[in-house]
Every structure is written in C-alpha cells, then in structure tokens.
C-alpha cells in the first residue's frame, strides 16, 4: 500500500539483479530506487530546498530503520517492475530483508520528522595508510556529500581503506543515529585505526608480560640471595672449626720441655691438637641447632 508519505509492504529486491552500473552496485552505494508512483507523491510532499530523504524498515521487524538521501524512481525493465524497490545488497542485509524479494516499509522524512543536519562525524579506518594522504579531509567531505544522509555504522570505501562511522552529532552537538550531510559544515574526527589499535594492544600486552617476567626474576634472585646468606651463616671451613675449638676451649694443651746440649731449658712450646672429623661434625650439628632455635624465636 502506497500513501502520500509512506509505503507499506513494498516488495524489494537487490539492485545487482537488475543492473551492472557501478554507482548502484558499489559496496557503499546509497542509491535507493522506489516505485515511481511513490516517488512522485514524495516529491510533492518533501521539505522544500532539500533532497528527498526517506527511512526504510523491514516490514516484519519495524524496529530497525536506515535513512537515505539519494532517491530515484525505479525503472520498469525486463528484470524489474515499477512497483518494486531496488536497493544495495548490504542495505538489505542490515535490515535482514531477503535479497530476492523481501518486504519493506518506506516513509518520507518531512517537516514533522525533520532530519537533523550533522555537525560532527567520527570515523574509524580499518588501516592507517590514509594518514599519508595529502588531501584526506577534502576526499572524505566529497564522499559524504554524495550521500546527503548517513547512518551510524555506515561504511565508506575509499581506495583500499574502509571507514566506519562510529559517532554522529547534529549541529547542536546532540548524539544522533543518522543525519543530513547536505549543505552543512561538518567537523571530522578519527578514532585510532584498527591496525594501529591491534599493534597498541599487542605492545601493551608485551610490556605487561615483560613486567611480570622481570618481577619473577627479581623474586627468584631475592630468594637465592636469602638462601645464600642462610647457608653462609651455618657452613664453616675446617679452619673456622679449628678456631672454634680453640675459642670454646675444646683444645688440648701440651707443654713439653726440650733439653738442649747445655742442659738449658728451652722456651716452652704450646701447640693445639687439630680436631678430628667426628669433632667437626659435632660442632656443625650444634651450630645448626642454635641457628634453627633463633629462627623459631
């Protein structure tokens, strides 16, 4: 059914089945062809001095709508009829409409549903090569002006770069989901491209991993130093044990008198008996026991 400002249950098919023209089949084409009768009624009722703007919804799922500003009347041919709507395949996919003949509702955007003029557009590219373009702003502005109307999530294909629209604001800085690019000044902004974002995420992950590895190494070295100090306090050389025998008076003092040829008393000689292996083991055991008692306390 077609009214002056709307169309309900209009048959729609993918435009690629009807023509090979690039402007209709481009991956980011915004050209929509509507039934001629509807087109003529919309032209009479549209806002003055503005392009024809329409909203398209899935007849079975009216909650999802897309808006367009490049509208033409459909032309009857061997592959199409005047009472059908022709649109790009990606539009039908977004609306979840069958490309071979789904049903859509179409509404004219007029005074009571006035489309907002955009003042801010943020885009995100899939690769960062566009940063090398000398006239990037001019290229994007020309591209956007071709559409007259854009939606949040629309994709723009320029050379090998895909720009996705990730944020829209009207001229009063209100966040919107669609708006007009016709005869308005728009500020362009860019999010970090996908490839640079992936590199940044990887860089942060690598830095975090390195920090964790460095921390583990420090902990290992810390424990090793602590263990070395512990063993240093408890292990002694044989010479240390010999001295300990002397300091603890576990020594055997012997004085012998040597009589020379002149029957004179030679200086008394004091010497210490070197402890046996069993004695050294005993001393070590005593020391370990004392150290353990200190640690417990």
C-alpha positions, 0 to 999 in steps of 0.5 A, a space after each residue: 500500500 502506497 500513501 502520500 508519505 509512506 509505503 507499506 509492504 513494498 516488495 524489494 529486491 537487490 539492485 545487482 539483479 537488475 543492473 551492472 552500473 557501478 554507482 548502484 552496485 558499489 559496496 557503499 552505494 546509497 542509491 535507493 530506487 522506489 516505485 515511481 508512483 511513490 516517488 512522485 507523491 514524495 516529491 510533492 510532499 518533501 521539505 522544500 530546498 532539500 533532497 528527498 530523504 526517506 527511512 526504510 524498515 523491514 516490514 516484519 521487524 519495524 524496529 530497525 530503520 536506515 535513512 537515505 538521501 539519494 532517491 530515484 524512481 525505479 525503472 520498469 525493465 525486463 528484470 524489474 517492475 515499477 512497483 518494486 524497490 531496488 536497493 544495495 545488497 548490504 542495505 538489505 542485509 542490515 535490515 535482514 530483508 531477503 535479497 530476492 524479494 523481501 518486504 519493506 516499509 518506506 516513509 518520507 522524512 518531512 517537516 514533522 520528522 525533520 532530519 537533523 543536519 550533522 555537525 560532527 562525524 567520527 570515523 574509524 579506518 580499518 588501516 592507517 595508510 590514509 594518514 599519508 594522504 595529502 588531501 584526506 579531509 577534502 576526499 572524505 567531505 566529497 564522499 559524504 556529500 554524495 550521500 546527503 544522509 548517513 547512518 551510524 555504522 555506515 561504511 565508506 570505501 575509499 581506495 583500499 581503506 574502509 571507514 566506519 562511522 562510529 559517532 554522529 552529532 547534529 549541529 547542536 552537538 546532540 548524539 544522533 543515529 543518522 543525519 543530513 550531510 547536505 549543505 552543512 559544515 561538518 567537523 571530522 574526527 578519527 578514532 585510532 585505526 584498527 591496525 594501529 589499535 591491534 599493534 597498541 594492544 599487542 605492545 601493551 600486552 608485551 610490556 605487561 608480560 615483560 613486567 611480570 617476567 622481570 618481577 619473577 626474576 627479581 623474586 627468584 634472585 631475592 630468594 637465592 640471595 636469602 638462601 645464600 646468606 642462610 647457608 653462609 651463616 651455618 657452613 664453616 671451613 675446617 679452619 673456622 672449626 679449628 678456631 672454634 675449638 680453640 675459642 670454646 676451649 675444646 683444645 688440648 694443651 701440651 707443654 713439653 720441655 726440650 733439653 738442649 746440649 747445655 742442659 738449658 731449658 728451652 722456651 716452652 712450646 704450646 701447640 693445639 691438637 687439630 680436631 678430628 672429623 667426628 669433632 667437626 661434625 659435632 660442632 656443625 650439628 650444634 651450630 645448626 641447632 642454635 641457628 634453627 632455635 633463633 629462627 623459631 624465636 
